[in-house]
Amino acid sequence: MLKIDGDRIYLKELEQSDWRGVHSYASHELSSRYQVWGPNTEEESINFVRLAVEDGRRKPRTRFLFVIINKGDDKVIGAVDLIIKDIHNRAGAMGYIIHPDLWGNGYATEASKQLIHYGFRELKLHRIQATCNPENIASIKVLEKIGMTTEGRMRNHLKIKEG
């Protein structure tokens, strides 16, 4: 079981038993505001975790999904995801999510830095990108804090909820 240790949190590879922790944020309306999914039912969260665990077993492995664990109480507070989009060119894409009750505490920044470090050092990636809804100012700030730069705007790229 892969574990990445940090100061206040650690990242742990997702296991099926983590579904309740995942559901605690995935069922929250604020968490899914800028997502194509959610808020999730219990069944949707269970299925999401099952599929993500299966993805983690594929060879070659192209998905690395970690739950973010708060060291203070050992509870799931969110997740980070790294997907290898192009093996030959060593290019990946990352994302993160934090339970809304914990927004503004720097957890997304800390977890994302850990994930990027893992992607470059351990997976030997050359490039890691992220996308973000331009209305999601807090997420834009996280991406800036972890050293990402804006390269452009993708218009009408993804349908979020009704629009």
N, C-alpha and C positions, 0 to 999 in steps of 0.2 A: 504494500500500500504506500503510494507516494504521498509524502507530506512535505510542505514547504513552510519553514518556521519564520515568523516575523516578530516584531516587537509586541504588539497588542493582540495580534491575530495569527492564525496559521491557516494555510490552505491544505485541504485534504481531498484526495480523489473521491468523487461522488460514489456512494454505495446505495443500494436499494433502501436500506434502513434509514437513509437521510430524507426520505420523501416528506415526512412531517415538517422538518425544518425548511425544506424547499417550499412546501405548501404555505408556511407561515407568511412568506413574502409574496409568493405567486398568486395567492388568493386575494391579495390586497389590491384594491382598485388603483391606488396611486402608483404601485409598482409597475402596473401594466399600461400606464397612461400612454407611453411612447412605444409600446410594443405591438406586434401583430397578434399576440395571444392575450388571454386573460380578461378579467380575473379568473383564475383556474378553479375548477371544482376539485375535490379530492381525487377523483378518478383521473382527471387531466394531469394533476401533479404526479400521481403514481406512474402514469404512462410516460410522461416526460422523463422522469428519473430512469425508468426501465430502458427507454430508448437511448438515453445518454450513457448509461452503463454499458449497453451493448456496443455503442459507438467506440467506447474506450477499450474494447476487447478486439476490435478489428485490426487486421494486419494488411498493409501497413497502417499504423495508427495515425489518424489525422485529427482527432478531437481529444482535447484535454479539458475536462470540466472538473473544477474544484469547488467544493463548498468552502465558504469563509467561516472559520470558527473563532468566536471571541474567547480569548484565553481566560478572561475573567470568570465566565460561567460555563465554558465549553459548549455553547449553543451555536447553531447555525444562524448567521446573520445575513447571509447573501451567498453569491456565487460569482466566479469568474470563469470564462470560457476562452480557450484558444483553439482555433481551427486552422489547420494547415491547408491553405487554399491551393497551393502550387508546390508540390514536392521538389520538382526539378529546380525551380527558382528560389526555393526556401522562403516562401512568402506565407504569412499567416494573418489571421484577423482575430481580434479579441473583443470581448464584451464583459460587462460586469453588471451586477444588480445588488442592491443593499435593501434590507427591510426599511420601509419608510420611517419607522420609529427611531432609526439610527442615522438618518440622513444628516449631513453637516458635521460629522465627527471625524472625517478623514479616512474612513474605512475603505471606501472605493479607491482612493488614491493609494493607500498602503497595499491593498490587495493587487491592484493593477501593476504597481511597481514590481511586486514579487513575481507576478505572472510574466511580465516582460523580461525580467532577469532570467527566469526559467526558459523562456522561449529562445532568447539569444544565446545563453550559456549552455544549456543542456540539449536543446533541440537544434542548435546551430542555425537558427533562422537568420535570414539576411534582412527581412523587412516584416514589420508587424503593423497592421493598419486597424482602424476602428471607424465606424460610422456613427453618426449621432443626429437625432432630429434637431434642426436649428432652433427650435423653440425650447429645447431642454438645456437651459443655461447652466444648470448645476453640472450636468454631464460634460458640457463643453469645457468648464473650468477644470474638471478632473483630468480630461485629456490634455489640457495645457500644462497642468502641474506635473504630469508624468512625461512631459517632453515631446508630445506630439504636436505637429503643425498642421494647419489647414491647407489642403491641397486643392480643394474645389468644392463645389456644391452639386450634388446629384439631385436633379429635379424629377418629381413624380416617379421616384425610384421604388417606393414601397407603400402599399396601402395600409394605413394604420387606422383601425376601427372603421368608421364610416367615411373617412376622407383620405 
